[in-house]
Amino acid sequence: MIRSTILTLAAVLSLLSARTADAAASPVASPPMASDPALAPPLAAPLDTNPVASAVRTKLNSLPAEGSAQEIKERAVLSDFYAARRDAPIWLSEGGLTERGAALGAEILNAADWGLDPKDFDLPIIPPAAQLSSEKIGKADVEISLALLKYARYARGGRITDPAILLNSNLDRKPQLRDPEVVFREAVGSSDPAAYLRSLHPQQPQFEKLRQVYLANKDKPLGKKIQANMEEWRWMPDDLGQVHILANVPEYFVYLYKDGVPIHSERIVVGETGKQTTIFTRNLKTVVFKPMWRVPDSIKAHELGPNLRRGGSMFRQYDLELQTKDGQPLDYRSIDWSRANILDYEVVQPPGRKNVMGVVKFTFPSQHTIFMHDTIDKWMFGQKVRTLSHGCLRLRNPMKMAELVLQEDRGWDAAKVDATMETGPRNNEIVLEKRIPMHLVYFTAWVDDNGKLKTFNDIYGHEKRITQALAGEWDKIDIGRNHLAPVAGSGADDPSNFNPAPVARQQKRSKQPSTIIDMVGNALGGGF
């Protein structure tokens, strides 16, 4: 009933009774949180004699104390805001919905056009003015305010409160939530609250392009795919960076953007389905020429540990070095590996022709220990499916990316970059001076500049998880293992630790020449 009432009122704006009732009230000075004088509360009688104000406070006091931190904060904001108005209603009067209340409600009911569900917002049923009691006015006014704040939370932050916990640990994204106090003050002070609600959605051009495709496919299978990608945009920061790198994992491509325009793109190799590339954002920290590789704990425990107990041939074959945790060199042959735990040591591979990082590495430090780096296995970039690494991004023609990044950061030309790589020291870290965000993203749908929709395979199942969550099918979601769980060292030569690599199988199918990296990949369970 509210839906037809709101839409009718919003369309024709026939709210003379509401305006009359508003005009009849005696205005007082605007409360601290309302910038529009028209929104000043009427001169209220003491709360115990004002039935509408009493109903507003009763509704506020009856709100549940439990909930998410954001929900609790929203309720506190409303309690304080109404108190500053002496609990006068905002969206209704004795004549029913005000013009602004009707416009706000109509926009919330239009949530489906933005990939949201209007039923999530629990708008109240508004009876005809003749049937409106003080109790109904107060209760409904607070319910509309609650719906507004919930809409704002979903519009900007999405409906999945913590993707890393609820969906998969490799989705290291956080909903981009706005301060509910700011949201409510701005919404109430806006001359067009409906337009204000629309402004809360992601303002990235790609989000609006996807939304237009979604509008044409809402009731088709493609609609769910687009909706999942729109949800992911609600997790992205407002400011992607004046210069930034965007690596779209399902597309196997990386892009360098400047002023919102891609100025360079290149193919990448990403993590196997069992050793996924994590989705997250960090600032680029260094460009490293002739890098050293520090072997991660998972490879040490599952592959190098068993090999050491068989004699340590891989140390000799791939020029690996053993160190203490504080970097002191050790002879791996002097340790009894039937008793020692490889996780108590560091294993590094110095720069050189066998180094799995190649000649250049890009770092963006995080708990995920993922880099973007070179590789001598260029044949991988010719494969259609490039889920071939341990999680790091392998980059075709990394020197071109290094040139462009250092040109933006340091003003270096290509000759300066090449000379630094050729003549500089080993493991030469060039620390970046400017903020260049590195966004590892998982968009399975993208609309190009010509308006053409491109879709990519859901290689890790994240799109499926998001779709299930949006449908409320939480019990069907395969969360998978926590990739950040501590790695346990193996005390025995357990064959189950060995995991034959897709790299080796792909190399065999493609009849590529066996390179040192192929052999490392085969022995260590995949590329890096």
C-alpha positions as CSV (number, residue, x, y, z in Angstrom):
1,M,0.0,0.0,0.0
2,I,2.8,2.4,0.8
3,R,4.4,1.6,-2.5
4,S,1.4,2.8,-4.5
5,T,0.9,5.8,-2.2
6,I,4.5,6.9,-2.4
7,L,4.8,6.5,-6.1
8,T,1.5,8.4,-6.7
9,L,2.5,11.2,-4.3
10,A,6.0,11.4,-5.9
11,A,4.6,11.5,-9.4
12,V,1.9,14.2,-9.0
13,L,3.1,15.9,-5.9
14,S,-0.4,16.4,-4.7
15,L,0.4,17.0,-1.1
16,L,-1.6,20.1,-0.3
17,S,-2.8,18.7,3.0
18,A,0.8,17.9,4.0
19,R,1.9,21.4,3.0
20,T,-1.0,23.0,4.9
21,A,-0.1,21.0,8.0
22,D,3.5,22.0,7.7
23,A,2.7,25.6,7.2
24,A,0.4,25.6,10.2
25,A,3.2,24.7,12.5
26,S,5.2,27.5,14.0
27,P,8.9,27.2,13.0
28,V,11.8,27.6,15.4
29,A,15.5,27.9,14.8
30,S,17.0,25.0,12.7
31,P,18.6,22.2,14.8
32,P,22.4,21.9,14.6
33,M,22.2,19.0,12.0
34,A,19.6,20.5,9.6
35,S,20.9,23.1,7.1
36,D,17.6,23.9,5.4
37,P,15.3,26.3,7.4
38,A,12.3,24.5,5.9
39,L,13.3,21.4,7.8
40,A,13.3,23.1,11.3
41,P,11.0,21.2,13.7
42,P,7.8,22.8,14.7
43,L,7.5,24.3,18.1
44,A,6.8,21.3,20.1
45,A,4.9,21.0,23.3
46,P,6.6,19.1,26.2
47,L,7.3,15.6,25.2
48,D,4.8,14.1,27.6
49,T,2.0,16.1,26.0
50,N,3.0,15.8,22.4
51,P,1.7,12.4,21.2
52,V,3.6,12.4,17.9
53,A,6.9,13.2,19.6
54,S,6.1,10.6,22.2
55,A,5.5,8.0,19.5
56,V,8.8,8.9,17.8
57,R,10.7,8.4,21.0
58,T,8.9,5.2,21.9
59,K,9.8,3.8,18.5
60,L,13.5,4.8,18.9
61,N,13.6,3.3,22.4
62,S,12.2,0.0,21.1
63,L,14.9,-0.5,18.5
64,P,17.0,-3.6,19.2
65,A,20.3,-3.1,21.0
66,E,22.1,-5.9,19.0
67,G,23.3,-5.9,15.4
68,S,26.3,-5.0,13.4
69,A,28.5,-2.1,14.5
70,Q,27.1,0.0,11.6
71,E,23.5,-0.8,12.5
72,I,24.1,0.2,16.1
73,K,25.7,3.4,15.0
74,E,22.8,4.2,12.7
75,R,20.3,3.8,15.5
76,A,22.4,6.1,17.8
77,V,22.6,8.7,15.0
78,L,18.8,8.7,14.6
79,S,18.2,9.0,18.4
80,D,20.5,12.0,18.6
81,F,19.1,13.6,15.5
82,Y,15.5,13.3,16.6
83,A,16.4,14.5,20.1
84,A,17.8,17.7,18.6
85,R,14.4,18.2,16.9
86,R,12.5,17.5,20.1
87,D,11.5,14.3,18.4
88,A,9.5,16.1,15.8
89,P,8.8,13.9,12.6
90,I,10.8,14.6,9.5
91,W,9.0,12.8,6.6
92,L,5.3,12.9,7.7
93,S,2.8,15.3,9.0
94,E,-0.8,15.0,10.1
95,G,-1.7,15.1,6.4
96,G,0.5,12.1,5.6
97,L,3.8,12.0,3.7
98,T,5.4,15.3,2.9
99,E,6.6,16.0,-0.6
100,R,10.2,15.2,0.4
101,G,9.1,12.0,2.2
102,A,7.2,10.8,-0.8
103,A,10.2,11.5,-3.1
104,L,12.5,9.7,-0.7
105,G,10.2,6.7,-0.5
106,A,9.8,6.5,-4.2
107,E,13.5,6.4,-4.7
108,I,13.9,3.6,-2.2
109,L,11.2,1.6,-4.0
110,N,13.2,2.1,-7.2
111,A,16.2,0.2,-5.6
112,A,15.9,-2.7,-8.1
113,D,17.2,-0.4,-10.9
114,W,20.4,-0.2,-8.9
115,G,20.9,-3.9,-8.3
116,L,19.3,-3.7,-4.8
117,D,16.1,-5.2,-3.5
118,P,13.3,-2.8,-2.4
119,K,12.0,-5.4,0.1
120,D,15.2,-5.1,2.1
121,F,14.3,-1.7,3.4
122,D,11.0,-2.3,5.3
123,L,9.2,0.9,4.3
124,P,6.0,1.3,6.5
125,I,2.5,1.2,5.2
126,I,1.1,4.7,5.2
127,P,-2.8,4.8,5.6
128,P,-4.9,7.7,4.3
129,A,-4.6,10.9,6.3
130,A,-8.0,10.3,7.9
131,Q,-6.6,7.1,9.4
132,L,-3.3,8.4,10.6
133,S,-2.9,8.4,14.3
134,S,-0.1,10.1,16.2
135,E,1.3,6.7,17.0
136,K,1.4,5.7,13.3
137,I,3.0,9.0,12.3
138,G,5.8,8.7,14.9
139,K,6.5,5.0,14.2
140,A,6.4,5.4,10.4
141,D,8.7,8.4,10.4
142,V,11.4,6.5,12.3
143,E,11.0,3.5,10.0
144,I,11.5,5.7,6.9
145,S,14.7,7.1,8.5
146,L,16.0,3.6,9.2
147,A,15.2,2.6,5.6
148,L,17.2,5.7,4.4
149,L,20.3,4.7,6.4
150,K,20.1,1.1,5.4
151,Y,19.8,2.1,1.7
152,A,22.8,4.3,2.1
153,R,24.8,1.4,3.6
154,Y,23.8,-1.0,0.8
155,A,24.2,1.6,-2.0
156,R,27.8,2.4,-1.2
157,G,29.0,-0.6,0.8
158,G,27.0,-3.4,-0.6
159,R,25.0,-6.2,1.2
160,I,27.9,-8.5,2.1
161,T,29.5,-7.1,5.3
162,D,32.8,-8.9,5.2
163,P,33.6,-10.8,2.0
164,A,36.9,-12.3,3.3
165,I,35.0,-14.1,6.2
166,L,31.6,-14.7,4.6
167,L,32.7,-15.7,1.1
168,N,36.4,-16.6,0.8
169,S,39.6,-15.4,2.5
170,N,41.0,-14.4,-0.9
171,L,38.4,-11.7,-1.3
172,D,40.2,-9.1,0.9
173,R,37.7,-6.3,0.4
174,K,35.8,-4.1,2.8
175,P,32.4,-2.4,2.1
176,Q,33.0,1.3,1.6
177,L,30.7,2.7,4.2
178,R,29.9,6.3,4.7
179,D,29.4,7.9,8.2
180,P,25.7,7.5,8.9
181,E,25.7,10.9,10.8
182,V,27.0,12.7,7.7
183,V,24.6,10.7,5.4
184,F,21.5,11.5,7.5
185,R,22.4,15.2,8.0
186,E,23.0,15.6,4.2
187,A,19.8,13.6,3.3
188,V,17.6,15.7,5.6
189,G,19.2,18.9,4.5
190,S,19.0,18.1,0.7
191,S,16.4,19.8,-1.4
192,D,16.2,16.6,-3.4
193,P,16.6,13.6,-1.1
194,A,16.0,11.2,-4.0
195,A,18.9,12.6,-6.0
196,Y,21.0,12.4,-2.9
197,L,20.3,8.7,-2.5
198,R,21.3,8.1,-6.1
199,S,24.6,10.0,-5.4
200,L,25.5,7.4,-2.8
201,H,26.1,4.6,-5.3
202,P,29.6,4.2,-6.7
203,Q,30.5,7.0,-9.0
204,Q,33.0,5.1,-11.1
205,P,32.0,5.2,-14.8
206,Q,32.3,1.4,-15.1
207,F,29.6,1.0,-12.4
208,E,27.1,3.1,-14.4
209,K,28.0,1.2,-17.6
210,L,27.3,-2.1,-15.9
211,R,24.1,-0.7,-14.5
212,Q,22.8,0.1,-17.9
213,V,23.5,-3.4,-19.0
214,Y,21.8,-4.7,-15.9
215,L,18.6,-2.7,-16.6
216,A,18.3,-4.5,-19.9
217,N,18.9,-7.9,-18.4
218,K,17.5,-7.9,-14.9
219,D,15.3,-10.9,-15.4
220,K,17.9,-12.9,-17.4
221,P,20.8,-15.1,-16.2
222,L,23.2,-12.3,-17.4
223,G,21.5,-10.0,-14.9
224,K,22.9,-12.0,-11.9
225,K,26.4,-11.8,-13.3
226,I,26.2,-8.1,-13.8
227,Q,24.6,-7.6,-10.3
228,A,27.5,-9.5,-8.7
229,N,30.0,-7.3,-10.5
230,M,28.1,-4.2,-9.4
231,E,28.4,-5.5,-5.8
232,E,32.1,-5.7,-6.2
233,W,32.3,-2.0,-7.2
234,R,30.6,-1.1,-3.9
235,W,33.8,-2.5,-2.2
236,M,36.2,-0.4,-4.3
237,P,37.6,2.9,-3.0
238,D,36.1,6.2,-4.3
239,D,39.6,7.3,-5.3
240,L,41.3,4.7,-7.5
241,G,44.3,7.0,-7.8
242,Q,45.3,9.6,-10.4
243,V,47.8,7.0,-11.6
244,H,47.0,3.4,-10.7
245,I,47.4,-0.2,-11.8
246,L,44.4,-2.5,-12.2
247,A,45.0,-6.2,-12.6
248,N,41.8,-8.0,-13.6
249,V,42.5,-11.6,-12.5
250,P,39.7,-13.4,-14.5
251,E,40.7,-11.5,-17.6
252,Y,44.4,-12.3,-17.2
253,F,45.2,-8.7,-18.0
254,V,46.8,-5.7,-16.2
255,Y,46.2,-2.0,-17.0
256,L,48.0,1.1,-16.1
257,Y,45.6,4.1,-15.8
258,K,46.3,7.8,-15.8
259,D,43.5,10.3,-15.2
260,G,40.9,7.6,-15.7
261,V,42.3,6.4,-19.0
262,P,44.3,3.2,-19.6
263,I,47.7,4.1,-21.1
264,H,49.1,0.6,-21.1
265,S,47.9,-3.0,-20.9
266,E,49.6,-6.3,-20.8
267,R,48.9,-10.1,-20.3
268,I,49.5,-11.7,-16.9
269,V,49.6,-15.1,-15.5
270,V,47.6,-15.6,-12.2
271,G,47.4,-18.1,-9.4
272,E,46.1,-21.7,-9.8
273,T,42.6,-22.4,-8.6
274,G,44.2,-24.1,-5.5
275,K,46.7,-21.2,-5.0
276,Q,44.7,-18.2,-5.9
277,T,45.7,-14.7,-6.5
278,T,44.1,-12.7,-3.7
279,I,41.8,-9.8,-4.5
280,F,42.9,-6.6,-2.6
281,T,44.4,-3.1,-3.0
282,R,47.7,-1.8,-1.7
283,N,49.9,1.0,-2.8
284,L,52.9,0.1,-5.0
285,K,56.0,0.4,-2.9
286,T,59.0,-0.6,-4.9
287,V,60.3,-1.6,-8.4
288,V,63.1,-4.1,-7.8
289,F,65.6,-4.9,-10.5
290,K,67.5,-8.3,-10.4
291,P,65.3,-9.3,-7.4
292,M,66.0,-11.9,-4.8
293,W,63.2,-14.4,-4.1
294,R,62.2,-15.3,-0.6
295,V,60.5,-18.7,-0.6
296,P,57.0,-18.6,1.1
297,D,56.2,-20.9,4.1
298,S,53.7,-23.0,2.1
299,I,56.4,-24.0,-0.4
300,K,59.0,-24.5,2.3
301,A,56.7,-26.8,4.4
302,H,55.0,-28.8,1.6
303,E,57.8,-29.1,-0.9
304,L,61.3,-28.1,0.3
305,G,61.0,-29.8,3.7
306,P,60.3,-33.3,2.3
307,N,63.1,-32.7,-0.3
308,L,65.6,-31.8,2.4
309,R,64.8,-35.0,4.2
310,R,65.7,-36.8,0.9
311,G,69.0,-35.0,0.6
312,G,68.1,-31.4,-0.6
313,S,68.7,-31.8,-4.3
314,M,66.5,-28.9,-5.0
315,F,68.8,-26.5,-3.1
316,R,71.7,-27.5,-5.4
317,Q,69.6,-27.5,-8.6
318,Y,68.0,-24.1,-8.1
319,D,70.7,-22.2,-6.2
320,L,68.6,-21.9,-3.1
321,E,70.2,-20.6,0.1
322,L,69.4,-21.2,3.7
323,Q,69.4,-18.4,6.3
324,T,68.5,-17.8,9.9
325,K,65.4,-15.7,10.6
326,D,67.7,-12.7,11.0
327,G,69.5,-13.3,7.7
328,Q,72.6,-15.2,8.7
329,P,73.8,-17.7,6.1
330,L,73.7,-21.4,7.0
331,D,74.8,-24.6,5.3
332,Y,71.6,-26.7,4.7
333,R,73.8,-29.9,4.7
334,S,74.9,-29.3,8.3
335,I,71.3,-29.6,9.7
336,D,69.5,-32.9,10.7
337,W,66.3,-32.4,8.8
338,S,64.7,-35.4,10.3
339,R,64.4,-33.3,13.5
340,A,64.6,-29.7,12.3
341,N,61.6,-27.7,11.0
342,I,62.1,-25.8,7.7
343,L,59.7,-23.1,9.0
344,D,62.3,-22.1,11.6
345,Y,64.5,-20.9,8.7
346,E,64.4,-18.6,5.7
347,V,65.1,-19.9,2.2
348,V,66.1,-17.4,-0.5
349,Q,67.0,-17.6,-4.2
350,P,69.6,-14.9,-5.2
351,P,69.3,-13.0,-8.4
352,G,70.5,-14.9,-11.5
353,R,69.4,-16.8,-14.5
354,K,67.5,-19.4,-12.4
355,N,65.6,-16.8,-10.3
356,V,61.8,-17.3,-10.5
357,M,61.3,-13.5,-10.3
358,G,63.2,-12.8,-13.5
359,V,64.8,-9.3,-13.9
360,V,62.2,-7.1,-12.3
361,K,59.6,-7.3,-9.5
362,F,56.9,-4.9,-8.4
363,T,56.0,-4.9,-4.7
364,F,52.8,-3.8,-2.9
365,P,53.3,-5.3,0.6
366,S,50.5,-7.1,2.3
367,Q,49.8,-10.2,4.5
368,H,49.2,-12.1,1.2
369,T,52.9,-11.9,0.1
370,I,51.9,-11.5,-3.6
371,F,54.1,-9.6,-6.1
372,M,54.0,-8.8,-9.8
373,H,57.1,-10.0,-11.6
374,D,59.0,-11.1,-14.7
375,T,59.4,-14.7,-15.8
376,I,61.5,-16.4,-18.5
377,D,58.6,-18.8,-19.3
378,K,57.1,-16.5,-22.0
379,W,55.2,-19.4,-23.5
380,M,52.7,-19.1,-20.7
381,F,51.4,-15.9,-22.1
382,G,50.2,-17.6,-25.2
383,Q,47.8,-19.8,-23.3
384,K,44.1,-18.9,-23.2
385,V,43.8,-20.0,-19.5
386,R,46.6,-18.6,-17.5
387,T,46.0,-19.9,-14.0
388,L,49.5,-21.2,-13.6
389,S,51.2,-19.5,-10.6
390,H,51.4,-19.9,-6.8
391,G,49.4,-16.6,-6.5
392,C,51.8,-14.0,-7.8
393,L,51.2,-12.1,-11.0
394,R,53.6,-13.0,-13.9
395,L,53.9,-10.1,-16.3
396,R,54.7,-10.2,-20.0
397,N,57.2,-7.4,-20.9
398,P,57.7,-6.1,-17.4
399,M,60.3,-3.6,-18.4
400,K,57.7,-1.6,-20.3
401,M,55.6,-1.4,-17.1
402,A,58.7,-0.4,-15.1
403,E,59.5,2.3,-17.6
404,L,56.0,3.8,-17.4
405,V,55.7,3.5,-13.6
406,L,59.2,5.2,-13.0
407,Q,58.4,7.8,-15.6
408,E,55.3,8.8,-13.6
409,D,57.0,8.5,-10.2
410,R,60.6,9.8,-10.9
411,G,60.4,11.3,-14.3
412,W,62.8,8.8,-15.6
413,D,63.0,8.0,-19.4
414,A,63.3,4.6,-20.8
415,A,67.1,4.9,-21.2
416,K,67.5,5.7,-17.5
417,V,65.3,2.7,-16.5
418,D,67.3,0.3,-18.7
419,A,70.6,1.6,-17.4
420,T,69.5,1.2,-13.8
421,M,68.5,-2.4,-14.5
422,E,71.7,-3.2,-16.4
423,T,74.3,-1.5,-14.2
424,G,72.7,-1.3,-10.8
425,P,73.4,-3.7,-7.9
426,R,71.6,-7.0,-7.4
427,N,68.2,-6.7,-5.6
428,N,68.1,-3.0,-6.4
429,E,65.0,-1.6,-4.8
430,I,63.7,1.7,-6.2
431,V,61.3,3.0,-3.6
432,L,58.4,4.9,-5.2
433,E,57.8,8.5,-4.0
434,K,54.2,9.0,-5.3
435,R,51.0,7.1,-4.4
436,I,50.3,4.6,-7.1
437,P,47.6,2.1,-5.9
438,M,47.8,-1.5,-7.1
439,H,44.2,-2.9,-7.5
440,L,43.9,-6.7,-7.9
441,V,40.3,-7.0,-8.9
442,Y,37.9,-9.8,-9.9
443,F,35.5,-8.4,-12.5
444,T,33.9,-11.1,-14.7
445,A,32.0,-8.4,-16.6
446,W,33.3,-5.2,-18.1
447,V,31.8,-2.7,-20.5
448,D,34.4,-1.2,-22.9
449,D,34.5,2.3,-24.3
450,N,32.4,1.3,-27.2
451,G,29.6,0.1,-24.9
452,K,30.4,-3.6,-25.6
453,L,30.1,-6.0,-22.7
454,K,33.0,-8.4,-22.2
455,T,32.6,-11.4,-19.9
456,F,35.2,-13.6,-18.4
457,N,35.1,-17.0,-16.7
458,D,34.5,-17.3,-13.0
459,I,37.8,-19.0,-12.5
460,Y,37.8,-19.0,-8.7
461,G,34.1,-19.1,-8.0
462,H,33.9,-15.7,-6.5
463,E,31.1,-14.5,-8.8
464,K,29.1,-17.6,-7.8
465,R,29.6,-16.9,-4.1
466,I,28.5,-13.3,-4.4
467,T,25.4,-14.4,-6.4
468,Q,24.5,-16.9,-3.7
469,A,25.0,-14.3,-0.9
470,L,22.8,-11.8,-2.7
471,A,20.1,-14.5,-3.0
472,G,20.4,-15.2,0.7
473,E,21.7,-18.8,0.0
474,W,24.4,-18.6,2.6
475,D,24.3,-22.3,3.4
476,K,25.3,-23.1,-0.2
477,I,28.5,-21.0,-0.2
478,D,31.7,-23.0,-0.5
479,I,33.9,-20.7,1.6
480,G,37.0,-22.9,1.1
481,R,40.2,-22.9,3.1
482,N,41.7,-19.9,4.9
483,H,44.8,-19.1,2.8
484,L,46.1,-17.0,5.7
485,A,46.0,-19.9,8.2
486,P,49.5,-20.7,9.6
487,V,51.4,-23.2,7.6
488,A,52.2,-26.3,9.7
489,G,55.6,-27.9,9.2
490,S,55.6,-31.6,8.2
491,G,57.7,-33.9,10.4
492,A,57.7,-36.8,8.0
493,D,58.2,-37.4,4.3
494,D,54.6,-37.3,3.4
495,P,53.9,-37.9,-0.3
496,S,50.6,-36.1,0.0
497,N,52.5,-32.8,0.4
498,F,53.5,-33.1,-3.3
499,N,51.0,-31.5,-5.7
500,P,51.8,-31.9,-9.4
501,A,51.6,-28.6,-11.1
502,P,49.3,-27.5,-13.9
503,V,52.4,-25.8,-15.2
504,A,53.9,-29.2,-15.9
505,R,50.8,-30.6,-17.5
506,Q,50.3,-27.5,-19.6
507,Q,53.9,-27.6,-20.7
508,K,53.5,-31.2,-21.8
509,R,50.3,-30.5,-23.7
510,S,51.8,-27.6,-25.5
511,K,55.1,-29.4,-26.2
512,Q,57.1,-26.5,-24.9
513,P,60.8,-26.9,-24.3
514,S,61.5,-27.8,-20.7
515,T,63.0,-24.7,-19.0
516,I,64.5,-24.2,-15.6
517,I,61.2,-22.6,-14.5
518,D,59.2,-25.5,-15.7
519,M,61.3,-27.8,-13.6
520,V,61.0,-25.6,-10.6
521,G,57.3,-25.4,-11.2
522,N,57.0,-29.2,-11.4
523,A,59.1,-29.8,-8.3
524,L,57.6,-27.0,-6.2
525,G,54.0,-27.4,-7.2
526,G,53.6,-24.7,-9.7
527,G,54.8,-21.3,-10.8
528,F,55.3,-18.3,-8.6
